[in-house]
Amino acid sequence: MSQVPDADAFLQFLVNLVNNGSQIESLGVTLQMGGMLVSGSIVSGAAYFDSFAASFTGSLDTADDATRKAVHASLAELGDVFRVPQPADPLPNYIHLADALFFTADGTPIAGQPTLWRGRTSAVDGFVLGRLQEEAAG
């Protein structure tokens, strides 16, 4: 009996291409994950953490400017590991999406604004290149 791999090595390869950022900055994808679909653009870990830091610190309304800058720097620093060339081995364990939207398995949109999303590559059951789009009303 063969063992199921922890993650799809081809998906990990595509994530690594984007993480290295030299040729491909983002890649539209729809992921099948445990009965739902997650659709967005694969972005590098550095781009993800930079965007997350900006979004998170932008929501700190009661913090002073120095605190916001310190929090931003700490969060953005998490992306520093992706600012250097990524090795082919080990393959990445996490995938980062920008403008992620969520859908039920039949393609029905789950209400929400496009968002940043991070998930384990080992949790992805399957994927297709390209993004699902919510159908325009009416």
JOURUR-V584986 format. One record per pair of residues at least 4 apart in sequence whose ideal C-beta (glycine too) atoms are under 7 Angstrom apart, sorted by the first residue. I is the first residue (numbers start at 1). J is the second residue. Records with the same first field share a line. If there is no record, write none. Layout:
I = J, J
This chain:
5 = 9
6 = 122
7 = 11, 12, 121, 122
8 = 12, 124
9 = 13, 91
10 = 14
11 = 15, 121, 124, 127
12 = 16, 91, 92, 121
13 = 17, 91
14 = 18, 27, 42
15 = 19, 42, 92, 95, 121
16 = 20, 86, 88, 91, 92
17 = 24
18 = 24, 26, 27, 42, 43, 44
19 = 44, 45, 82, 86, 92
20 = 85, 86
21 = 25, 44
26 = 41, 42, 43, 98
27 = 41, 42
28 = 41, 129, 130, 131
29 = 42, 127, 129
30 = 37, 39, 127, 128, 130, 131, 132
31 = 37, 38, 124, 127
32 = 37, 125, 126, 127
33 = 38, 119, 123, 124, 125
34 = 125
35 = 105
36 = 102, 103, 104, 105
37 = 103, 105, 132
38 = 97, 100, 102, 117
39 = 100, 101, 103, 131, 132
40 = 97, 98, 99, 100, 101, 117, 131
41 = 97, 98, 99, 131
42 = 95, 96, 97
43 = 47, 48, 96, 97, 98
44 = 48, 82, 96
45 = 49, 79, 81, 82, 96
46 = 50, 79, 82, 83
47 = 51
48 = 52, 79, 96, 116, 118
49 = 53, 75, 76, 78, 79
50 = 54, 76, 79
51 = 55, 98, 116
52 = 56, 75, 116
53 = 57, 72, 75, 76
54 = 58, 72
55 = 59, 116
56 = 75
57 = 68, 71, 72
60 = 68, 71
63 = 67, 68
65 = 69
66 = 70
67 = 71
68 = 72
69 = 73
70 = 74
71 = 75
72 = 76
73 = 77
79 = 83
82 = 86
92 = 121
93 = 120, 121
94 = 118, 119, 120, 121
95 = 119, 121
96 = 118
97 = 117
98 = 116
99 = 114
100 = 114, 115, 116, 117
101 = 109, 114, 132, 134
102 = 110, 112
103 = 107, 108, 109, 110, 132
104 = 108, 110
107 = 132
109 = 134
119 = 123
